[in-house]
Amino acid sequence: MTVLRQRMLDDMRIRNLAAETQTSYLRQVAKFARYYGQSPELLGPEDIRTYQLHLIDDRQLAPTSVAGTVAALRFLYQVTLKRDWAVEALPLPKRGETLPVVLSPEEVVRFLDGVARPKHRMILTTCYAAGLRLSEALRLQVTDVDSDRMVLHVAQGKGARDRYVMLSPTLLEQLRAWWRVERPARWLFPGRNPEQPMQKGTVQWACRLARYRSRLAKPVTPHSLRHAFAVHLLEVGTDVRTIQLLLGHRRLETTARYLRLATTKVCSATSPLDLLPRPATASVSTH
């Protein structure tokens, strides 16, 4: 009965998501038609490009917002209206590349100390210690902890790929203490229903509360701990290829972006200001 109920809930979520997506697409197409005061069937590639420029230049929408409109118009012209030119006339806008905010080791300690409940603290500690996504940590089973080989088995991570990550001796000690208290049977971090793992939303809420309690100015999410894991490994000399394998990235370029965040790389060069023959004192106006 529990499995059947879960399947029914999953089907309901999928139907709701499909309905929300359809509503969003229809809304975007309606805005496009309203802009020209005509049916989209009467409009062509030049009209679409002009509308894209309007969204970017006049309305100054973010690339992600423009991409939503492009996706809706692509579906309309390629799937519904069967226009051959749809994809070529509707290129996706380039998104600006941003770098994640990274916690220092001291900030990681402050943050974890601010997590109120031991279960939430143990989950988030596991995310940091092994560089796991929150979904991967929540789906760990008791049998995934291999203390003989000192590895954690991550089953069906992103891209439906299994991998092994290091099992920190400190993490193993904490997990053993956690197991002695909670005695989980199957899932390492069970939810209210022991047959199911804990829900992501519960941990995300605990994360927001911990950030407030720890008085950290930086934004913190469970994924921030995965970023910190990668950068902190780089800063102690771990090579990028090893970190790629631990994180489960398919492409090395995805992992290499952390090189721009590691202080051992960013701060390895000397500022030309420090190389001047004499210190340059900036004049500060008192007015």
Backbone hydrogen bonds, N-H to C=O, Kabsch-Sander energy under -0.5 kcal/mol:
donor,donor_aa,acceptor,acceptor_aa,energy
5,R,1,M,-2.5
6,Q,2,T,-2.1
7,R,3,V,-2.2
8,M,4,L,-2.3
9,L,5,R,-2.2
10,D,6,Q,-2.5
11,D,7,R,-2.5
12,M,8,M,-2.1
13,R,9,L,-2.3
14,I,10,D,-2.3
15,R,11,D,-2.3
16,N,12,M,-2.5
17,L,13,R,-2.6
18,A,14,I,-2.4
19,A,15,R,-2.3
20,E,16,N,-2.4
21,T,17,L,-2.4
22,Q,18,A,-2.4
23,T,19,A,-2.4
24,S,20,E,-2.3
25,Y,21,T,-2.4
26,L,22,Q,-2.5
27,R,23,T,-2.0
28,Q,24,S,-2.0
29,V,25,Y,-2.4
30,A,26,L,-2.3
31,K,27,R,-1.9
32,F,28,Q,-1.8
33,A,29,V,-2.4
34,R,30,A,-2.4
35,Y,31,K,-1.8
36,Y,32,F,-1.2
37,G,33,A,-1.9
38,Q,33,A,-1.3
42,L,39,S,-2.0
43,L,40,P,-1.4
48,I,44,G,-1.8
49,R,45,P,-2.4
50,T,46,E,-2.2
51,Y,47,D,-2.0
52,Q,48,I,-2.3
53,L,49,R,-2.2
54,H,50,T,-2.0
55,L,51,Y,-2.1
56,I,52,Q,-2.1
57,D,53,L,-3.4
58,D,53,L,-0.7
58,D,54,H,-0.9
59,R,54,H,-2.4
61,L,55,L,-2.6
65,S,62,A,-0.7
66,V,62,A,-2.2
67,A,63,P,-2.4
68,G,64,T,-1.4
69,T,65,S,-1.5
70,V,66,V,-2.6
71,A,67,A,-2.4
72,A,68,G,-1.8
73,L,69,T,-2.5
74,R,70,V,-2.7
75,F,71,A,-2.0
76,L,72,A,-2.2
77,Y,73,L,-2.8
78,Q,74,R,-2.7
79,V,74,R,-0.6
79,V,75,F,-1.6
80,T,75,F,-2.0
81,L,76,L,-2.8
83,R,77,Y,-4.0
86,A,83,R,-1.2
89,A,85,W,-2.2
90,L,86,A,-0.8
90,L,87,V,-0.7
98,T,96,G,-0.5
108,V,104,S,-2.2
109,V,105,P,-1.9
110,R,106,E,-2.2
111,F,107,E,-2.6
112,L,108,V,-2.7
113,D,109,V,-2.3
114,G,110,R,-1.0
114,G,111,F,-0.8
115,V,112,L,-1.1
121,R,117,R,-2.4
122,M,118,P,-2.4
123,I,119,K,-2.1
124,L,120,H,-2.5
125,T,121,R,-2.3
126,T,122,M,-1.9
127,C,123,I,-1.9
128,Y,124,L,-1.8
129,A,125,T,-3.0
130,A,126,T,-2.0
131,G,127,C,-1.0
132,L,127,C,-1.0
137,A,133,R,-2.2
138,L,134,L,-2.4
139,R,135,S,-1.1
140,L,137,A,-1.3
142,V,186,R,-2.7
144,D,141,Q,-2.0
145,V,142,V,-1.3
146,D,144,D,-0.9
146,D,151,V,-2.3
147,S,145,V,-0.9
150,M,146,D,-1.0
151,V,146,D,-1.9
152,L,165,V,-2.5
153,H,144,D,-2.2
154,V,152,L,-0.7
154,V,163,R,-3.0
155,A,153,H,-0.8
157,G,161,R,-2.7
160,A,157,G,-1.8
163,R,154,V,-1.9
165,V,152,L,-2.1
167,L,150,M,-2.2
168,S,166,M,-0.7
172,L,168,S,-3.0
173,E,169,P,-2.2
174,Q,170,T,-2.0
175,L,171,L,-3.0
176,R,172,L,-2.3
177,A,173,E,-1.9
178,W,174,Q,-2.4
179,W,175,L,-2.7
180,R,176,R,-2.3
181,V,177,A,-1.3
182,E,178,W,-2.8
183,R,179,W,-2.5
188,L,140,L,-2.6
189,F,140,L,-0.6
191,G,193,N,-0.8
191,G,196,Q,-2.9
196,Q,193,N,-2.7
198,M,189,F,-2.4
203,V,199,Q,-1.0
204,Q,200,K,-2.5
205,W,201,G,-2.1
206,A,202,T,-1.8
207,C,203,V,-2.1
208,R,204,Q,-1.9
209,L,205,W,-2.1
210,A,206,A,-2.2
211,R,207,C,-2.1
212,Y,208,R,-1.7
213,R,209,L,-2.5
214,S,210,A,-2.5
215,R,211,R,-0.6
215,R,212,Y,-0.7
216,L,211,R,-1.6
224,S,221,T,-1.2
225,L,221,T,-0.7
225,L,222,P,-0.9
226,R,222,P,-0.7
227,H,223,H,-1.9
228,A,224,S,-2.4
229,F,225,L,-2.1
230,A,226,R,-1.9
231,V,227,H,-2.4
232,H,228,A,-2.8
233,L,229,F,-1.8
234,L,230,A,-2.0
235,E,231,V,-2.2
236,V,232,H,-0.8
236,V,233,L,-0.7
237,G,234,L,-1.7
238,T,233,L,-2.4
243,I,239,D,-1.8
244,Q,240,V,-2.4
245,L,241,R,-1.9
246,L,242,T,-2.2
247,L,243,I,-2.5
248,G,244,Q,-1.5
249,H,244,Q,-1.6
254,T,251,R,-0.7
255,T,251,R,-0.9
256,A,252,L,-2.4
257,R,253,E,-0.9
258,Y,255,T,-2.0
259,L,256,A,-1.9
260,R,257,R,-1.4
261,L,258,Y,-1.7
262,A,258,Y,-1.4
265,K,262,A,-1.2
266,V,262,A,-2.8
267,C,263,T,-2.3
268,S,265,K,-0.9
274,D,271,S,-1.2
275,L,272,P,-1.0
276,L,273,L,-1.0
281,T,279,P,-0.6
282,A,280,A,-0.6
285,S,283,S,-0.6
